[in-house]
Amino acid sequence: SSIFHFVLVAEMSKRRVLCLFDVDGTLTEPMKEISPEMKQRLETLRTQIYTGMVGGSNLVKQKVQLGDNVVDQFDYTFPENGLLAFKNGKEFHRMEFKTFLSEEQIKNLVNFILRYIADLDIPIKRGTFIEFRTGMLNVSPIGRNCSYDERVEFNKYDQEHKVREKMVQALKAEFSDLNLCFVFETCSRGSIRRDSFLRRQNFSGSLPGASHDIHSYSHLGRKRLRDI
């Protein structure tokens, strides 16, 4: 329903507005596939203004949720919070974690995270605690292999016990010299992760590549990335 809040803006300034959508909790339920109705609404909106998708997941996971042609469904697509970016299906921006940090720095970061999670006393743990992506490390204290219901329950637990918030504080204290941005998602019932990515390199860093087309942009989402 909120997708049509920008129709009036579009009528005043045709195709000069970029409307960006989160994936989990906005275009889809967390880790679920997009509905045919939402796809149709996005197609309609795209005839009036520029549309874009921004999410923390890598492109492979976004294709599972939004379809194999996800980069062609939007004018702009920003996987991994914009550390990888596409315009009209063509890549135009990329920042790689492994070229920003040395292998020794990455190893120290990964080892610290794994030790930290190993010492956590939380109700359940599953598997895949760290996922290495193009421009970030995605970290889940419970493990990304947990079920949807387990995600929801962990999010409730985390709101009370601040597991991810304390983890971010520990990482910022330990790796203050690496110029990384440590954040975690809030306001999403299925959110279980926290991300480490290159400071000042989120999707806003990709928007200059769209500046000749776009006069303004609006970001729709139930989640926000919190940097403590």
Kinemage of the C-alpha trace (Angstrom):
@kinemage 1
@onewidth
@group {chain A} dominant
@subgroup {mainchain}
@vectorlist {calphas} color= white
{ca ser a 1} P 0.000 0.000 0.000
{ca ser a 2} L 2.822 2.437 0.852
{ca ile a 3} L 4.214 1.944 -2.633
{ca phe a 4} L 1.675 4.419 -4.017
{ca his a 5} L 2.535 7.224 -1.613
{ca phe a 6} L 4.918 8.551 -4.246
{ca val a 7} L 2.520 8.648 -7.187
{ca leu a 8} L 1.637 12.280 -6.509
{ca val a 9} L 5.340 13.189 -6.411
{ca ala a 10} L 5.844 11.372 -9.695
{ca glu a 11} L 3.081 13.372 -11.382
{ca met a 12} L 4.814 16.601 -10.390
{ca ser a 13} L 8.250 15.447 -11.550
{ca lys a 14} L 8.051 12.607 -14.036
{ca arg a 15} L 10.873 10.052 -13.787
{ca arg a 16} L 13.127 12.429 -11.821
{ca val a 17} L 12.463 10.745 -8.484
{ca leu a 18} L 14.084 7.493 -7.390
{ca cys a 19} L 12.028 5.421 -4.977
{ca leu a 20} L 14.188 2.834 -3.187
{ca phe a 21} L 12.694 -0.223 -1.495
{ca asp a 22} L 14.113 -2.522 1.161
{ca val a 23} L 13.613 -6.239 0.506
{ca asp a 24} L 12.885 -8.062 3.784
{ca gly a 25} L 9.931 -6.515 5.554
{ca thr a 26} L 9.016 -4.229 2.650
{ca leu a 27} L 8.889 -5.976 -0.730
{ca thr a 28} L 8.693 -9.396 0.944
{ca glu a 29} L 8.330 -10.962 4.340
{ca pro a 30} L 11.825 -11.747 5.712
{ca met a 31} L 13.420 -14.463 3.560
{ca lys a 32} L 10.162 -15.017 1.633
{ca glu a 33} L 9.459 -14.603 -2.100
{ca ile a 34} L 7.826 -11.534 -3.584
{ca ser a 35} L 4.102 -11.801 -4.318
{ca pro a 36} L 2.665 -11.411 -7.850
{ca glu a 37} L 0.629 -8.442 -6.580
{ca met a 38} L 3.727 -6.612 -5.373
{ca lys a 39} L 5.514 -7.304 -8.653
{ca gln a 40} L 2.598 -5.775 -10.554
{ca arg a 41} L 2.571 -2.692 -8.337
{ca leu a 42} L 6.292 -2.180 -8.906
{ca glu a 43} L 5.828 -2.464 -12.668
{ca thr a 44} L 3.101 0.170 -12.535
{ca leu a 45} L 5.164 2.532 -10.401
{ca arg a 46} L 8.172 2.174 -12.711
{ca thr a 47} L 6.191 3.699 -15.588
{ca gln a 48} L 5.946 6.910 -13.547
{ca ile a 49} L 9.239 7.255 -11.635
{ca tyr a 50} L 12.577 5.513 -11.269
{ca thr a 51} L 12.489 2.541 -8.930
{ca gly a 52} L 15.285 0.841 -7.050
{ca met a 53} L 15.920 -2.001 -4.640
{ca val a 54} L 18.469 -1.887 -1.816
{ca gly a 55} L 19.208 -4.767 0.531
{ca gly a 56} L 21.996 -6.258 2.595
{ca ser a 57} L 21.833 -9.706 0.983
{ca asn a 58} L 24.006 -10.642 -1.968
{ca leu a 59} L 22.587 -10.810 -5.469
{ca val a 60} L 22.151 -14.594 -5.359
{ca lys a 61} L 19.795 -14.397 -2.375
{ca gln a 62} L 17.929 -11.427 -3.829
{ca lys a 63} L 17.284 -13.415 -6.988
{ca val a 64} L 15.719 -16.164 -4.862
{ca gln a 65} L 13.345 -13.675 -3.268
{ca leu a 66} L 12.637 -11.308 -6.160
{ca gly a 67} L 13.304 -13.436 -9.244
{ca asp a 68} L 16.235 -14.230 -11.520
{ca asn a 69} L 15.651 -11.005 -13.463
{ca val a 70} L 15.826 -8.780 -10.368
{ca val a 71} L 18.361 -6.379 -11.920
{ca asp a 72} L 15.946 -5.833 -14.813
{ca gln a 73} L 12.873 -5.301 -12.615
{ca phe a 74} L 14.220 -1.991 -11.280
{ca asp a 75} L 16.049 0.968 -12.772
{ca tyr a 76} L 18.618 0.673 -9.987
{ca thr a 77} L 19.578 -2.381 -7.944
{ca phe a 78} L 21.810 -2.167 -4.863
{ca pro a 79} L 22.759 -5.568 -3.391
{ca glu a 80} L 24.922 -5.612 -0.264
{ca asn a 81} L 23.728 -2.127 0.699
{ca gly a 82} L 25.049 -0.687 -2.545
{ca leu a 83} L 28.583 -2.017 -2.385
{ca leu a 84} L 27.520 -3.649 -5.636
{ca ala a 85} L 25.235 -1.559 -7.872
{ca phe a 86} L 23.381 -1.983 -11.176
{ca lys a 87} L 21.652 0.479 -13.491
{ca asn a 88} L 19.281 -0.945 -16.090
{ca gly a 89} L 20.790 -4.383 -15.537
{ca lys a 90} L 24.416 -3.237 -15.978
{ca glu a 91} L 26.921 -3.126 -13.117
{ca phe a 92} L 28.296 0.386 -12.524
{ca his a 93} L 29.739 0.282 -8.995
{ca arg a 94} L 31.672 -2.252 -6.923
{ca met a 95} L 33.607 -2.102 -3.653
{ca glu a 96} L 35.340 -5.313 -2.567
{ca phe a 97} L 36.058 -6.189 1.037
{ca lys a 98} L 39.029 -8.367 0.164
{ca thr a 99} L 40.837 -5.562 -1.686
{ca phe a 100} L 40.172 -3.005 1.094
{ca leu a 101} L 41.594 -5.200 3.868
{ca ser a 102} L 44.607 -7.485 3.888
{ca glu a 103} L 44.143 -11.226 4.347
{ca glu a 104} L 45.721 -10.901 7.794
{ca gln a 105} L 43.193 -8.225 8.797
{ca ile a 106} L 40.278 -10.290 7.468
{ca lys a 107} L 41.538 -13.386 9.292
{ca asn a 108} L 41.830 -11.467 12.585
{ca leu a 109} L 38.325 -10.081 12.149
{ca val a 110} L 36.806 -13.479 11.353
{ca asn a 111} L 38.647 -15.182 14.227
{ca phe a 112} L 37.460 -12.552 16.701
{ca ile a 113} L 33.837 -12.898 15.537
{ca leu a 114} L 33.891 -16.698 15.742
{ca arg a 115} L 35.398 -16.629 19.247
{ca tyr a 116} L 32.860 -14.034 20.339
{ca ile a 117} L 29.915 -16.079 19.048
{ca ala a 118} L 31.329 -19.277 20.567
{ca asp a 119} L 31.241 -17.616 23.988
{ca leu a 120} L 27.693 -16.278 23.605
{ca asp a 121} L 25.109 -17.891 25.868
{ca ile a 122} L 21.900 -17.570 23.810
{ca pro a 123} L 18.894 -19.931 23.655
{ca ile a 124} L 19.817 -21.635 20.363
{ca lys a 125} L 22.560 -21.658 17.725
{ca arg a 126} L 22.414 -23.182 14.265
{ca gly a 127} L 25.011 -22.702 11.528
{ca thr a 128} L 26.581 -20.268 9.029
{ca phe a 129} L 27.541 -17.550 11.498
{ca ile a 130} L 29.636 -15.568 8.996
{ca glu a 131} L 28.969 -15.014 5.305
{ca phe a 132} L 31.691 -13.351 3.220
{ca arg a 133} L 30.151 -11.098 0.563
{ca thr a 134} L 31.579 -8.789 -2.073
{ca gly a 135} L 31.709 -5.704 0.103
{ca met a 136} L 30.867 -6.887 3.597
{ca leu a 137} L 30.881 -9.595 6.203
{ca asn a 138} L 27.371 -10.651 7.222
{ca val a 139} L 27.320 -12.031 10.755
{ca ser a 140} L 24.507 -13.856 12.546
{ca pro a 141} L 24.905 -14.778 16.243
{ca ile a 142} L 22.191 -17.462 15.941
{ca gly a 143} L 23.344 -18.617 12.485
{ca arg a 144} L 21.723 -18.024 9.119
{ca asn a 145} L 20.623 -21.671 8.915
{ca cys a 146} L 17.925 -21.087 11.517
{ca ser a 147} L 14.264 -21.374 10.527
{ca tyr a 148} L 11.972 -18.390 10.027
{ca asp a 149} L 10.247 -19.019 13.381
{ca glu a 150} L 13.635 -19.215 15.099
{ca arg a 151} L 14.556 -15.902 13.498
{ca val a 152} L 11.461 -14.266 14.934
{ca glu a 153} L 12.103 -15.686 18.398
{ca phe a 154} L 15.748 -14.613 18.363
{ca asn a 155} L 14.758 -11.097 17.322
{ca lys a 156} L 12.459 -10.889 20.361
{ca tyr a 157} L 15.255 -12.189 22.595
{ca asp a 158} L 17.730 -9.727 21.074
{ca gln a 159} L 15.447 -6.758 21.688
{ca glu a 160} L 15.577 -7.549 25.391
{ca his a 161} L 19.185 -8.722 25.777
{ca lys a 162} L 20.893 -6.511 23.143
{ca val a 163} L 23.055 -9.358 21.817
{ca arg a 164} L 23.900 -7.695 18.508
{ca glu a 165} L 24.257 -4.216 19.983
{ca lys a 166} L 26.852 -5.466 22.481
{ca met a 167} L 28.614 -7.365 19.690
{ca val a 168} L 28.864 -4.221 17.575
{ca gln a 169} L 30.320 -2.310 20.528
{ca ala a 170} L 32.934 -5.037 21.035
{ca leu a 171} L 33.891 -5.028 17.350
{ca lys a 172} L 34.175 -1.252 17.207
{ca ala a 173} L 36.454 -1.281 20.233
{ca glu a 174} L 38.641 -4.104 18.874
{ca phe a 175} L 38.893 -2.935 15.243
{ca ser a 176} L 38.694 0.860 15.455
{ca asp a 177} L 41.756 1.136 13.207
{ca leu a 178} L 40.202 -0.678 10.210
{ca asn a 179} L 37.818 2.123 9.157
{ca leu a 180} L 34.886 -0.293 8.969
{ca cys a 181} L 31.235 0.433 9.642
{ca phe a 182} L 29.619 -2.039 12.053
{ca val a 183} L 25.821 -1.948 11.961
{ca phe a 184} L 22.806 -4.073 12.787
{ca glu a 185} L 19.245 -3.993 11.550
{ca thr a 186} L 16.358 -2.782 13.652
{ca cys a 187} L 12.591 -2.782 13.166
{ca ser a 188} L 12.350 -6.104 11.382
{ca arg a 189} L 10.807 -9.108 13.073
{ca gly a 190} L 12.950 -11.559 11.101
{ca ser a 191} L 16.243 -9.743 11.418
{ca ile a 192} L 19.106 -11.785 12.895
{ca arg a 193} L 22.223 -10.236 11.456
{ca arg a 194} L 24.777 -7.529 11.851
{ca asp a 195} L 27.010 -6.318 9.025
{ca ser a 196} L 30.576 -5.128 8.720
{ca phe a 197} L 31.248 -3.086 5.612
{ca leu a 198} L 33.552 -0.377 4.337
{ca arg a 199} L 32.913 2.926 6.102
{ca arg a 200} L 31.048 5.485 3.974
{ca gln a 201} L 30.438 2.786 1.395
{ca asn a 202} L 26.732 1.954 1.595
{ca phe a 203} L 24.139 2.486 -1.116
{ca ser a 204} L 24.362 6.298 -0.784
{ca gly a 205} L 27.927 5.968 -2.079
{ca ser a 206} L 26.523 4.493 -5.291
{ca leu a 207} L 23.945 7.211 -5.920
{ca pro a 208} L 26.359 9.678 -7.579
{ca gly a 209} L 26.352 7.274 -10.529
{ca ala a 210} L 22.662 8.033 -10.924
{ca ser a 211} L 22.879 11.792 -10.307
{ca his a 212} L 22.291 12.848 -13.922
{ca asp a 213} L 18.932 11.043 -13.900
{ca ile a 214} L 17.711 11.703 -10.372
{ca his a 215} L 16.745 14.971 -8.685
{ca ser a 216} L 15.714 13.332 -5.419
{ca tyr a 217} L 15.230 9.926 -3.872
{ca ser a 218} L 13.080 8.400 -1.148
{ca his a 219} L 13.845 5.224 0.772
{ca leu a 220} L 10.954 2.985 1.827
{ca gly a 221} L 11.601 0.301 4.393
{ca arg a 222} L 10.569 -1.098 7.728
{ca lys a 223} L 14.218 -1.646 8.639
{ca arg a 224} L 17.060 0.722 9.246
{ca leu a 225} L 20.736 0.119 9.770
{ca arg a 226} L 21.830 1.270 13.187
{ca asp a 227} L 25.439 2.313 13.694
{ca ile a 228} L 26.357 2.577 17.364
